[in-house]
Amino acid sequence: MDTQKANPIKIGDRVKILSPGGMTGRVVELRGPLGPKGAQVYRIQLRGKPKPAYIEVVEEQLEAIPASS
């Protein structure tokens, strides 16, 4: 079973971008099915100084970071 479908990413979730850099950020917007073959696109806020940076990523390139207890 696909874990992304069983546990969808929501606005406010912390995520890791599955790339060699392994950046992490927070989901700030669901852009909709704008990716290839209708893939969901998310806007991710990355930490930055003095201002945060933003990036748009398709759902397949994201992994949710579990909340620490």
CHARMM internal coordinates of N, CA and C (Angstrom, degrees):
IC EDIT
DIST 1 N 1 CA 1.4471
DIST 1 CA 1 C 1.5291
ANGL 1 N 1 CA 1 C 108.90
DIST 1 C 2 N 1.2938
ANGL 1 CA 1 C 2 N 117.12
DIHE 1 N 1 CA 1 C 2 N 139.66
DIST 2 N 2 CA 1.4603
ANGL 1 C 2 N 2 CA 122.46
DIHE 1 CA 1 C 2 N 2 CA -179.50
DIST 2 CA 2 C 1.5294
ANGL 2 N 2 CA 2 C 109.42
DIHE 1 C 2 N 2 CA 2 C -74.78
DIST 2 C 3 N 1.3276
ANGL 2 CA 2 C 3 N 117.44
DIHE 2 N 2 CA 2 C 3 N 122.41
DIST 3 N 3 CA 1.4659
ANGL 2 C 3 N 3 CA 121.02
DIHE 2 CA 2 C 3 N 3 CA -177.41
DIST 3 CA 3 C 1.5206
ANGL 3 N 3 CA 3 C 111.90
DIHE 2 C 3 N 3 CA 3 C -68.48
DIST 3 C 4 N 1.3295
ANGL 3 CA 3 C 4 N 118.02
DIHE 3 N 3 CA 3 C 4 N -28.53
DIST 4 N 4 CA 1.4575
ANGL 3 C 4 N 4 CA 119.95
DIHE 3 CA 3 C 4 N 4 CA 179.45
DIST 4 CA 4 C 1.5241
ANGL 4 N 4 CA 4 C 110.79
DIHE 3 C 4 N 4 CA 4 C -64.72
DIST 4 C 5 N 1.3330
ANGL 4 CA 4 C 5 N 118.32
DIHE 4 N 4 CA 4 C 5 N -38.59
DIST 5 N 5 CA 1.4576
ANGL 4 C 5 N 5 CA 121.52
DIHE 4 CA 4 C 5 N 5 CA -179.73
DIST 5 CA 5 C 1.5194
ANGL 5 N 5 CA 5 C 111.09
DIHE 4 C 5 N 5 CA 5 C -74.46
DIST 5 C 6 N 1.3419
ANGL 5 CA 5 C 6 N 118.00
DIHE 5 N 5 CA 5 C 6 N -34.79
DIST 6 N 6 CA 1.4546
ANGL 5 C 6 N 6 CA 121.48
DIHE 5 CA 5 C 6 N 6 CA -179.40
DIST 6 CA 6 C 1.5302
ANGL 6 N 6 CA 6 C 110.97
DIHE 5 C 6 N 6 CA 6 C -75.08
DIST 6 C 7 N 1.3174
ANGL 6 CA 6 C 7 N 117.92
DIHE 6 N 6 CA 6 C 7 N -30.16
DIST 7 N 7 CA 1.4552
ANGL 6 C 7 N 7 CA 122.75
DIHE 6 CA 6 C 7 N 7 CA -177.30
DIST 7 CA 7 C 1.5272
ANGL 7 N 7 CA 7 C 108.97
DIHE 6 C 7 N 7 CA 7 C -134.17
DIST 7 C 8 N 1.3483
ANGL 7 CA 7 C 8 N 117.99
DIHE 7 N 7 CA 7 C 8 N 77.98
DIST 8 N 8 CA 1.4644
ANGL 7 C 8 N 8 CA 120.02
DIHE 7 CA 7 C 8 N 8 CA -174.28
DIST 8 CA 8 C 1.5280
ANGL 8 N 8 CA 8 C 112.45
DIHE 7 C 8 N 8 CA 8 C -66.52
DIST 8 C 9 N 1.3147
ANGL 8 CA 8 C 9 N 115.12
DIHE 8 N 8 CA 8 C 9 N 151.68
DIST 9 N 9 CA 1.4614
ANGL 8 C 9 N 9 CA 121.73
DIHE 8 CA 8 C 9 N 9 CA 177.96
DIST 9 CA 9 C 1.5249
ANGL 9 N 9 CA 9 C 108.15
DIHE 8 C 9 N 9 CA 9 C -80.08
DIST 9 C 10 N 1.3271
ANGL 9 CA 9 C 10 N 116.10
DIHE 9 N 9 CA 9 C 10 N 135.08
DIST 10 N 10 CA 1.4539
ANGL 9 C 10 N 10 CA 121.54
DIHE 9 CA 9 C 10 N 10 CA -177.29
DIST 10 CA 10 C 1.5299
ANGL 10 N 10 CA 10 C 110.22
DIHE 9 C 10 N 10 CA 10 C -119.19
DIST 10 C 11 N 1.3216
ANGL 10 CA 10 C 11 N 115.98
DIHE 10 N 10 CA 10 C 11 N 164.12
DIST 11 N 11 CA 1.4581
ANGL 10 C 11 N 11 CA 121.67
DIHE 10 CA 10 C 11 N 11 CA 176.49
DIST 11 CA 11 C 1.5182
ANGL 11 N 11 CA 11 C 108.09
DIHE 10 C 11 N 11 CA 11 C -61.72
DIST 11 C 12 N 1.3258
ANGL 11 CA 11 C 12 N 116.73
DIHE 11 N 11 CA 11 C 12 N 133.83
DIST 12 N 12 CA 1.4551
ANGL 11 C 12 N 12 CA 122.67
DIHE 11 CA 11 C 12 N 12 CA -179.56
DIST 12 CA 12 C 1.5180
ANGL 12 N 12 CA 12 C 113.42
DIHE 11 C 12 N 12 CA 12 C 97.68
DIST 12 C 13 N 1.3437
ANGL 12 CA 12 C 13 N 117.77
DIHE 12 N 12 CA 12 C 13 N -15.25
DIST 13 N 13 CA 1.4654
ANGL 12 C 13 N 13 CA 121.23
DIHE 12 CA 12 C 13 N 13 CA 179.78
DIST 13 CA 13 C 1.5233
ANGL 13 N 13 CA 13 C 110.54
DIHE 12 C 13 N 13 CA 13 C -69.97
DIST 13 C 14 N 1.3372
ANGL 13 CA 13 C 14 N 116.35
DIHE 13 N 13 CA 13 C 14 N 145.40
DIST 14 N 14 CA 1.4589
ANGL 13 C 14 N 14 CA 121.66
DIHE 13 CA 13 C 14 N 14 CA 171.45
DIST 14 CA 14 C 1.5188
ANGL 14 N 14 CA 14 C 106.92
DIHE 13 C 14 N 14 CA 14 C -85.44
DIST 14 C 15 N 1.3348
ANGL 14 CA 14 C 15 N 116.38
DIHE 14 N 14 CA 14 C 15 N 137.11
DIST 15 N 15 CA 1.4574
ANGL 14 C 15 N 15 CA 121.46
DIHE 14 CA 14 C 15 N 15 CA -177.09
DIST 15 CA 15 C 1.5185
ANGL 15 N 15 CA 15 C 111.00
DIHE 14 C 15 N 15 CA 15 C -136.26
DIST 15 C 16 N 1.3340
ANGL 15 CA 15 C 16 N 114.22
DIHE 15 N 15 CA 15 C 16 N 157.18
DIST 16 N 16 CA 1.4594
ANGL 15 C 16 N 16 CA 122.03
DIHE 15 CA 15 C 16 N 16 CA 173.66
DIST 16 CA 16 C 1.5183
ANGL 16 N 16 CA 16 C 106.55
DIHE 15 C 16 N 16 CA 16 C -111.41
DIST 16 C 17 N 1.3206
ANGL 16 CA 16 C 17 N 116.84
DIHE 16 N 16 CA 16 C 17 N 133.74
DIST 17 N 17 CA 1.4595
ANGL 16 C 17 N 17 CA 121.66
DIHE 16 CA 16 C 17 N 17 CA 177.35
DIST 17 CA 17 C 1.5204
ANGL 17 N 17 CA 17 C 107.43
DIHE 16 C 17 N 17 CA 17 C -86.59
DIST 17 C 18 N 1.3281
ANGL 17 CA 17 C 18 N 116.40
DIHE 17 N 17 CA 17 C 18 N 122.57
DIST 18 N 18 CA 1.4583
ANGL 17 C 18 N 18 CA 121.50
DIHE 17 CA 17 C 18 N 18 CA -176.09
DIST 18 CA 18 C 1.5231
ANGL 18 N 18 CA 18 C 109.83
DIHE 17 C 18 N 18 CA 18 C -78.98
DIST 18 C 19 N 1.3185
ANGL 18 CA 18 C 19 N 114.76
DIHE 18 N 18 CA 18 C 19 N 84.84
DIST 19 N 19 CA 1.4556
ANGL 18 C 19 N 19 CA 122.52
DIHE 18 CA 18 C 19 N 19 CA 177.67
DIST 19 CA 19 C 1.5179
ANGL 19 N 19 CA 19 C 107.09
DIHE 18 C 19 N 19 CA 19 C -147.32
DIST 19 C 20 N 1.3226
ANGL 19 CA 19 C 20 N 118.43
DIHE 19 N 19 CA 19 C 20 N 168.04
DIST 20 N 20 CA 1.4650
ANGL 19 C 20 N 20 CA 119.54
DIHE 19 CA 19 C 20 N 20 CA -179.92
DIST 20 CA 20 C 1.5290
ANGL 20 N 20 CA 20 C 113.75
DIHE 19 C 20 N 20 CA 20 C -56.12
DIST 20 C 21 N 1.3248
ANGL 20 CA 20 C 21 N 118.23
DIHE 20 N 20 CA 20 C 21 N -30.30
DIST 21 N 21 CA 1.4654
ANGL 20 C 21 N 21 CA 120.96
DIHE 20 CA 20 C 21 N 21 CA 178.57
DIST 21 CA 21 C 1.5133
ANGL 21 N 21 CA 21 C 113.13
DIHE 20 C 21 N 21 CA 21 C -73.31
DIST 21 C 22 N 1.3396
ANGL 21 CA 21 C 22 N 117.30
DIHE 21 N 21 CA 21 C 22 N -28.93
DIST 22 N 22 CA 1.4504
ANGL 21 C 22 N 22 CA 122.15
DIHE 21 CA 21 C 22 N 22 CA 178.40
DIST 22 CA 22 C 1.5193
ANGL 22 N 22 CA 22 C 114.45
DIHE 21 C 22 N 22 CA 22 C 60.37
DIST 22 C 23 N 1.3288
ANGL 22 CA 22 C 23 N 117.52
DIHE 22 N 22 CA 22 C 23 N 38.71
DIST 23 N 23 CA 1.4649
ANGL 22 C 23 N 23 CA 121.05
DIHE 22 CA 22 C 23 N 23 CA -179.42
DIST 23 CA 23 C 1.5222
ANGL 23 N 23 CA 23 C 110.41
DIHE 22 C 23 N 23 CA 23 C -65.97
DIST 23 C 24 N 1.3298
ANGL 23 CA 23 C 24 N 115.71
DIHE 23 N 23 CA 23 C 24 N 152.25
DIST 24 N 24 CA 1.4606
ANGL 23 C 24 N 24 CA 121.32
DIHE 23 CA 23 C 24 N 24 CA 174.96
DIST 24 CA 24 C 1.5144
ANGL 24 N 24 CA 24 C 109.07
DIHE 23 C 24 N 24 CA 24 C -121.02
DIST 24 C 25 N 1.3201
ANGL 24 CA 24 C 25 N 115.30
DIHE 24 N 24 CA 24 C 25 N 155.47
DIST 25 N 25 CA 1.4511
ANGL 24 C 25 N 25 CA 120.63
DIHE 24 CA 24 C 25 N 25 CA 179.62
DIST 25 CA 25 C 1.5052
ANGL 25 N 25 CA 25 C 110.86
DIHE 24 C 25 N 25 CA 25 C -166.49
DIST 25 C 26 N 1.3273
ANGL 25 CA 25 C 26 N 116.01
DIHE 25 N 25 CA 25 C 26 N -168.56
DIST 26 N 26 CA 1.4555
ANGL 25 C 26 N 26 CA 122.52
DIHE 25 CA 25 C 26 N 26 CA -178.58
DIST 26 CA 26 C 1.5277
ANGL 26 N 26 CA 26 C 109.31
DIHE 25 C 26 N 26 CA 26 C -123.43
DIST 26 C 27 N 1.3309
ANGL 26 CA 26 C 27 N 116.68
DIHE 26 N 26 CA 26 C 27 N 137.15
DIST 27 N 27 CA 1.4667
ANGL 26 C 27 N 27 CA 121.91
DIHE 26 CA 26 C 27 N 27 CA 178.42
DIST 27 CA 27 C 1.5247
ANGL 27 N 27 CA 27 C 108.14
DIHE 26 C 27 N 27 CA 27 C -72.49
DIST 27 C 28 N 1.3312
ANGL 27 CA 27 C 28 N 116.02
DIHE 27 N 27 CA 27 C 28 N 124.42
DIST 28 N 28 CA 1.4611
ANGL 27 C 28 N 28 CA 120.18
DIHE 27 CA 27 C 28 N 28 CA 179.34
DIST 28 CA 28 C 1.5250
ANGL 28 N 28 CA 28 C 112.74
DIHE 27 C 28 N 28 CA 28 C -114.33
DIST 28 C 29 N 1.3430
ANGL 28 CA 28 C 29 N 116.90
DIHE 28 N 28 CA 28 C 29 N -14.54
DIST 29 N 29 CA 1.4683
ANGL 28 C 29 N 29 CA 118.87
DIHE 28 CA 28 C 29 N 29 CA -179.10
DIST 29 CA 29 C 1.5204
ANGL 29 N 29 CA 29 C 110.16
DIHE 28 C 29 N 29 CA 29 C -160.48
DIST 29 C 30 N 1.3283
ANGL 29 CA 29 C 30 N 115.43
DIHE 29 N 29 CA 29 C 30 N 139.64
DIST 30 N 30 CA 1.4569
ANGL 29 C 30 N 30 CA 121.91
DIHE 29 CA 29 C 30 N 30 CA 170.17
DIST 30 CA 30 C 1.5150
ANGL 30 N 30 CA 30 C 106.00
DIHE 29 C 30 N 30 CA 30 C -99.33
DIST 30 C 31 N 1.3366
ANGL 30 CA 30 C 31 N 116.44
DIHE 30 N 30 CA 30 C 31 N 112.81
DIST 31 N 31 CA 1.4598
ANGL 30 C 31 N 31 CA 121.27
DIHE 30 CA 30 C 31 N 31 CA -174.90
DIST 31 CA 31 C 1.5217
ANGL 31 N 31 CA 31 C 112.76
DIHE 30 C 31 N 31 CA 31 C -80.68
DIST 31 C 32 N 1.3419
ANGL 31 CA 31 C 32 N 116.95
DIHE 31 N 31 CA 31 C 32 N -20.75
DIST 32 N 32 CA 1.4573
ANGL 31 C 32 N 32 CA 120.56
DIHE 31 CA 31 C 32 N 32 CA 178.28
DIST 32 CA 32 C 1.5157
ANGL 32 N 32 CA 32 C 111.93
DIHE 31 C 32 N 32 CA 32 C 109.33
DIST 32 C 33 N 1.3319
ANGL 32 CA 32 C 33 N 116.03
DIHE 32 N 32 CA 32 C 33 N -172.64
DIST 33 N 33 CA 1.4712
ANGL 32 C 33 N 33 CA 121.06
DIHE 32 CA 32 C 33 N 33 CA -176.71
DIST 33 CA 33 C 1.5317
ANGL 33 N 33 CA 33 C 112.33
DIHE 32 C 33 N 33 CA 33 C -80.25
DIST 33 C 34 N 1.3213
ANGL 33 CA 33 C 34 N 116.40
DIHE 33 N 33 CA 33 C 34 N 66.60
DIST 34 N 34 CA 1.4663
ANGL 33 C 34 N 34 CA 121.37
DIHE 33 CA 33 C 34 N 34 CA -175.39
DIST 34 CA 34 C 1.5183
ANGL 34 N 34 CA 34 C 113.52
DIHE 33 C 34 N 34 CA 34 C -100.02
DIST 34 C 35 N 1.3296
ANGL 34 CA 34 C 35 N 117.54
DIHE 34 N 34 CA 34 C 35 N -8.91
DIST 35 N 35 CA 1.4560
ANGL 34 C 35 N 35 CA 121.88
DIHE 34 CA 34 C 35 N 35 CA -176.63
DIST 35 CA 35 C 1.5086
ANGL 35 N 35 CA 35 C 112.48
DIHE 34 C 35 N 35 CA 35 C -82.46
DIST 35 C 36 N 1.3212
ANGL 35 CA 35 C 36 N 116.57
DIHE 35 N 35 CA 35 C 36 N -178.35
DIST 36 N 36 CA 1.4647
ANGL 35 C 36 N 36 CA 121.24
DIHE 35 CA 35 C 36 N 36 CA 178.18
DIST 36 CA 36 C 1.5279
ANGL 36 N 36 CA 36 C 111.16
DIHE 35 C 36 N 36 CA 36 C -58.41
DIST 36 C 37 N 1.3150
ANGL 36 CA 36 C 37 N 116.21
DIHE 36 N 36 CA 36 C 37 N 134.44
DIST 37 N 37 CA 1.4651
ANGL 36 C 37 N 37 CA 123.43
DIHE 36 CA 36 C 37 N 37 CA -179.19
DIST 37 CA 37 C 1.5283
ANGL 37 N 37 CA 37 C 112.36
DIHE 36 C 37 N 37 CA 37 C 55.71
DIST 37 C 38 N 1.3321
ANGL 37 CA 37 C 38 N 117.40
DIHE 37 N 37 CA 37 C 38 N 32.37
DIST 38 N 38 CA 1.4603
ANGL 37 C 38 N 38 CA 122.02
DIHE 37 CA 37 C 38 N 38 CA 176.36
DIST 38 CA 38 C 1.5128
ANGL 38 N 38 CA 38 C 114.87
DIHE 37 C 38 N 38 CA 38 C 78.34
DIST 38 C 39 N 1.3143
ANGL 38 CA 38 C 39 N 118.70
DIHE 38 N 38 CA 38 C 39 N 21.00
DIST 39 N 39 CA 1.4666
ANGL 38 C 39 N 39 CA 121.81
DIHE 38 CA 38 C 39 N 39 CA 179.48
DIST 39 CA 39 C 1.5251
ANGL 39 N 39 CA 39 C 110.04
DIHE 38 C 39 N 39 CA 39 C -65.79
DIST 39 C 40 N 1.3315
ANGL 39 CA 39 C 40 N 116.64
DIHE 39 N 39 CA 39 C 40 N 140.03
DIST 40 N 40 CA 1.4614
ANGL 39 C 40 N 40 CA 122.18
DIHE 39 CA 39 C 40 N 40 CA 178.85
DIST 40 CA 40 C 1.5336
ANGL 40 N 40 CA 40 C 109.83
DIHE 39 C 40 N 40 CA 40 C -67.46
DIST 40 C 41 N 1.3226
ANGL 40 CA 40 C 41 N 116.08
DIHE 40 N 40 CA 40 C 41 N 137.83
DIST 41 N 41 CA 1.4602
ANGL 40 C 41 N 41 CA 122.13
DIHE 40 CA 40 C 41 N 41 CA 178.28
DIST 41 CA 41 C 1.5301
ANGL 41 N 41 CA 41 C 108.14
DIHE 40 C 41 N 41 CA 41 C -114.12
DIST 41 C 42 N 1.3335
ANGL 41 CA 41 C 42 N 115.92
DIHE 41 N 41 CA 41 C 42 N 131.99
DIST 42 N 42 CA 1.4604
ANGL 41 C 42 N 42 CA 122.55
DIHE 41 CA 41 C 42 N 42 CA -179.21
DIST 42 CA 42 C 1.5174
ANGL 42 N 42 CA 42 C 109.84
DIHE 41 C 42 N 42 CA 42 C -115.99
DIST 42 C 43 N 1.3333
ANGL 42 CA 42 C 43 N 116.11
DIHE 42 N 42 CA 42 C 43 N 145.14
DIST 43 N 43 CA 1.4657
ANGL 42 C 43 N 43 CA 121.47
DIHE 42 CA 42 C 43 N 43 CA 173.63
DIST 43 CA 43 C 1.5235
ANGL 43 N 43 CA 43 C 106.45
DIHE 42 C 43 N 43 CA 43 C -98.09
DIST 43 C 44 N 1.3333
ANGL 43 CA 43 C 44 N 116.28
DIHE 43 N 43 CA 43 C 44 N 124.32
DIST 44 N 44 CA 1.4531
ANGL 43 C 44 N 44 CA 122.60
DIHE 43 CA 43 C 44 N 44 CA -175.46
DIST 44 CA 44 C 1.5259
ANGL 44 N 44 CA 44 C 109.22
DIHE 43 C 44 N 44 CA 44 C -112.89
DIST 44 C 45 N 1.3386
ANGL 44 CA 44 C 45 N 116.14
DIHE 44 N 44 CA 44 C 45 N 132.99
DIST 45 N 45 CA 1.4573
ANGL 44 C 45 N 45 CA 121.79
DIHE 44 CA 44 C 45 N 45 CA 175.97
DIST 45 CA 45 C 1.5225
ANGL 45 N 45 CA 45 C 108.07
DIHE 44 C 45 N 45 CA 45 C -94.85
DIST 45 C 46 N 1.3292
ANGL 45 CA 45 C 46 N 115.79
DIHE 45 N 45 CA 45 C 46 N 123.98
DIST 46 N 46 CA 1.4552
ANGL 45 C 46 N 46 CA 122.57
DIHE 45 CA 45 C 46 N 46 CA 178.43
DIST 46 CA 46 C 1.5218
ANGL 46 N 46 CA 46 C 108.63
DIHE 45 C 46 N 46 CA 46 C -104.81
DIST 46 C 47 N 1.3110
ANGL 46 CA 46 C 47 N 116.02
DIHE 46 N 46 CA 46 C 47 N 147.03
DIST 47 N 47 CA 1.4613
ANGL 46 C 47 N 47 CA 120.02
DIHE 46 CA 46 C 47 N 47 CA 177.31
DIST 47 CA 47 C 1.5154
ANGL 47 N 47 CA 47 C 109.78
DIHE 46 C 47 N 47 CA 47 C -65.47
DIST 47 C 48 N 1.3057
ANGL 47 CA 47 C 48 N 115.00
DIHE 47 N 47 CA 47 C 48 N 139.26
DIST 48 N 48 CA 1.4596
ANGL 47 C 48 N 48 CA 119.96
DIHE 47 CA 47 C 48 N 48 CA 177.28
DIST 48 CA 48 C 1.5085
ANGL 48 N 48 CA 48 C 110.22
DIHE 47 C 48 N 48 CA 48 C -158.80
DIST 48 C 49 N 1.2973
ANGL 48 CA 48 C 49 N 115.43
DIHE 48 N 48 CA 48 C 49 N 151.86
DIST 49 N 49 CA 1.4626
ANGL 48 C 49 N 49 CA 119.92
DIHE 48 CA 48 C 49 N 49 CA 178.51
DIST 49 CA 49 C 1.5060
ANGL 49 N 49 CA 49 C 107.77
DIHE 48 C 49 N 49 CA 49 C -122.78
DIST 49 C 50 N 1.2945
ANGL 49 CA 49 C 50 N 120.40
DIHE 49 N 49 CA 49 C 50 N 132.57
DIST 50 N 50 CA 1.4504
ANGL 49 C 50 N 50 CA 127.99
DIHE 49 CA 49 C 50 N 50 CA 2.96
DIST 50 CA 50 C 1.5260
ANGL 50 N 50 CA 50 C 114.16
DIHE 49 C 50 N 50 CA 50 C -83.75
DIST 50 C 51 N 1.3577
ANGL 50 CA 50 C 51 N 117.96
DIHE 50 N 50 CA 50 C 51 N -13.41
DIST 51 N 51 CA 1.4604
ANGL 50 C 51 N 51 CA 120.57
DIHE 50 CA 50 C 51 N 51 CA 179.76
DIST 51 CA 51 C 1.5243
ANGL 51 N 51 CA 51 C 109.65
DIHE 50 C 51 N 51 CA 51 C -122.74
DIST 51 C 52 N 1.3413
ANGL 51 CA 51 C 52 N 117.64
DIHE 51 N 51 CA 51 C 52 N 149.56
DIST 52 N 52 CA 1.4623
ANGL 51 C 52 N 52 CA 119.79
DIHE 51 CA 51 C 52 N 52 CA 177.40
DIST 52 CA 52 C 1.5283
ANGL 52 N 52 CA 52 C 111.23
DIHE 51 C 52 N 52 CA 52 C -69.89
DIST 52 C 53 N 1.3247
ANGL 52 CA 52 C 53 N 115.70
DIHE 52 N 52 CA 52 C 53 N 157.25
DIST 53 N 53 CA 1.4640
ANGL 52 C 53 N 53 CA 121.98
DIHE 52 CA 52 C 53 N 53 CA 176.55
DIST 53 CA 53 C 1.5298
ANGL 53 N 53 CA 53 C 107.95
DIHE 52 C 53 N 53 CA 53 C -107.82
DIST 53 C 54 N 1.3242
ANGL 53 CA 53 C 54 N 116.85
DIHE 53 N 53 CA 53 C 54 N 158.18
DIST 54 N 54 CA 1.4567
ANGL 53 C 54 N 54 CA 122.33
DIHE 53 CA 53 C 54 N 54 CA -179.67
DIST 54 CA 54 C 1.5187
ANGL 54 N 54 CA 54 C 109.06
DIHE 53 C 54 N 54 CA 54 C -127.74
DIST 54 C 55 N 1.3365
ANGL 54 CA 54 C 55 N 115.66
DIHE 54 N 54 CA 54 C 55 N 148.81
DIST 55 N 55 CA 1.4534
ANGL 54 C 55 N 55 CA 122.03
DIHE 54 CA 54 C 55 N 55 CA 178.06
DIST 55 CA 55 C 1.5224
ANGL 55 N 55 CA 55 C 107.71
DIHE 54 C 55 N 55 CA 55 C -145.05
DIST 55 C 56 N 1.3288
ANGL 55 CA 55 C 56 N 117.06
DIHE 55 N 55 CA 55 C 56 N 146.78
DIST 56 N 56 CA 1.4643
ANGL 55 C 56 N 56 CA 121.43
DIHE 55 CA 55 C 56 N 56 CA 175.98
DIST 56 CA 56 C 1.5150
ANGL 56 N 56 CA 56 C 108.61
DIHE 55 C 56 N 56 CA 56 C -106.41
DIST 56 C 57 N 1.3403
ANGL 56 CA 56 C 57 N 115.89
DIHE 56 N 56 CA 56 C 57 N 130.90
DIST 57 N 57 CA 1.4551
ANGL 56 C 57 N 57 CA 122.57
DIHE 56 CA 56 C 57 N 57 CA -172.87
DIST 57 CA 57 C 1.5235
ANGL 57 N 57 CA 57 C 109.32
DIHE 56 C 57 N 57 CA 57 C -136.43
DIST 57 C 58 N 1.3458
ANGL 57 CA 57 C 58 N 116.86
DIHE 57 N 57 CA 57 C 58 N 142.52
DIST 58 N 58 CA 1.4681
ANGL 57 C 58 N 58 CA 119.77
DIHE 57 CA 57 C 58 N 58 CA 174.99
DIST 58 CA 58 C 1.5231
ANGL 58 N 58 CA 58 C 109.56
DIHE 57 C 58 N 58 CA 58 C -77.40
DIST 58 C 59 N 1.3267
ANGL 58 CA 58 C 59 N 115.74
DIHE 58 N 58 CA 58 C 59 N 154.60
DIST 59 N 59 CA 1.4707
ANGL 58 C 59 N 59 CA 122.80
DIHE 58 CA 58 C 59 N 59 CA -174.10
DIST 59 CA 59 C 1.5256
ANGL 59 N 59 CA 59 C 113.66
DIHE 58 C 59 N 59 CA 59 C -55.54
DIST 59 C 60 N 1.3303
ANGL 59 CA 59 C 60 N 118.12
DIHE 59 N 59 CA 59 C 60 N -35.77
DIST 60 N 60 CA 1.4576
ANGL 59 C 60 N 60 CA 121.52
DIHE 59 CA 59 C 60 N 60 CA -177.67
DIST 60 CA 60 C 1.5220
ANGL 60 N 60 CA 60 C 113.10
DIHE 59 C 60 N 60 CA 60 C -65.91
DIST 60 C 61 N 1.3365
ANGL 60 CA 60 C 61 N 117.18
DIHE 60 N 60 CA 60 C 61 N -18.03
DIST 61 N 61 CA 1.4579
ANGL 60 C 61 N 61 CA 121.50
DIHE 60 CA 60 C 61 N 61 CA -178.81
DIST 61 CA 61 C 1.5208
ANGL 61 N 61 CA 61 C 112.55
DIHE 60 C 61 N 61 CA 61 C -96.08
DIST 61 C 62 N 1.3544
ANGL 61 CA 61 C 62 N 117.88
DIHE 61 N 61 CA 61 C 62 N 8.74
DIST 62 N 62 CA 1.4505
ANGL 61 C 62 N 62 CA 121.58
DIHE 61 CA 61 C 62 N 62 CA -177.58
DIST 62 CA 62 C 1.5237
ANGL 62 N 62 CA 62 C 111.38
DIHE 61 C 62 N 62 CA 62 C -117.20
DIST 62 C 63 N 1.3232
ANGL 62 CA 62 C 63 N 114.50
DIHE 62 N 62 CA 62 C 63 N 148.35
DIST 63 N 63 CA 1.4619
ANGL 62 C 63 N 63 CA 121.54
DIHE 62 CA 62 C 63 N 63 CA 174.36
DIST 63 CA 63 C 1.5241
ANGL 63 N 63 CA 63 C 106.80
DIHE 62 C 63 N 63 CA 63 C -133.45
DIST 63 C 64 N 1.3352
ANGL 63 CA 63 C 64 N 116.84
DIHE 63 N 63 CA 63 C 64 N 125.38
DIST 64 N 64 CA 1.4654
ANGL 63 C 64 N 64 CA 120.74
DIHE 63 CA 63 C 64 N 64 CA -179.97
DIST 64 CA 64 C 1.5140
ANGL 64 N 64 CA 64 C 109.93
DIHE 63 C 64 N 64 CA 64 C -67.86
DIST 64 C 65 N 1.3267
ANGL 64 CA 64 C 65 N 116.23
DIHE 64 N 64 CA 64 C 65 N 140.40
DIST 65 N 65 CA 1.4675
ANGL 64 C 65 N 65 CA 121.92
DIHE 64 CA 64 C 65 N 65 CA 175.70
DIST 65 CA 65 C 1.5269
ANGL 65 N 65 CA 65 C 105.96
DIHE 64 C 65 N 65 CA 65 C -98.00
DIST 65 C 66 N 1.3455
ANGL 65 CA 65 C 66 N 117.57
DIHE 65 N 65 CA 65 C 66 N 121.56
DIST 66 N 66 CA 1.4662
ANGL 65 C 66 N 66 CA 118.80
DIHE 65 CA 65 C 66 N 66 CA -179.35
DIST 66 CA 66 C 1.5240
ANGL 66 N 66 CA 66 C 111.70
DIHE 65 C 66 N 66 CA 66 C -63.82
DIST 66 C 67 N 1.3355
ANGL 66 CA 66 C 67 N 115.31
DIHE 66 N 66 CA 66 C 67 N 144.64
DIST 67 N 67 CA 1.4594
ANGL 66 C 67 N 67 CA 120.55
DIHE 66 CA 66 C 67 N 67 CA 178.53
DIST 67 CA 67 C 1.5188
ANGL 67 N 67 CA 67 C 109.42
DIHE 66 C 67 N 67 CA 67 C -66.80
DIST 67 C 68 N 1.3225
ANGL 67 CA 67 C 68 N 116.43
DIHE 67 N 67 CA 67 C 68 N 134.05
DIST 68 N 68 CA 1.4599
ANGL 67 C 68 N 68 CA 119.48
DIHE 67 CA 67 C 68 N 68 CA 179.05
DIST 68 CA 68 C 1.5221
ANGL 68 N 68 CA 68 C 109.41
DIHE 67 C 68 N 68 CA 68 C -76.00
DIST 68 C 69 N 1.3223
ANGL 68 CA 68 C 69 N 115.89
DIHE 68 N 68 CA 68 C 69 N 142.92
DIST 69 N 69 CA 1.4615
ANGL 68 C 69 N 69 CA 119.71
DIHE 68 CA 68 C 69 N 69 CA -177.30
DIST 69 CA 69 C 1.5045
ANGL 69 N 69 CA 69 C 112.25
DIHE 68 C 69 N 69 CA 69 C -101.98
END
COOR INIT
IC SEED 1 N 1 CA 1 C
IC BUILD
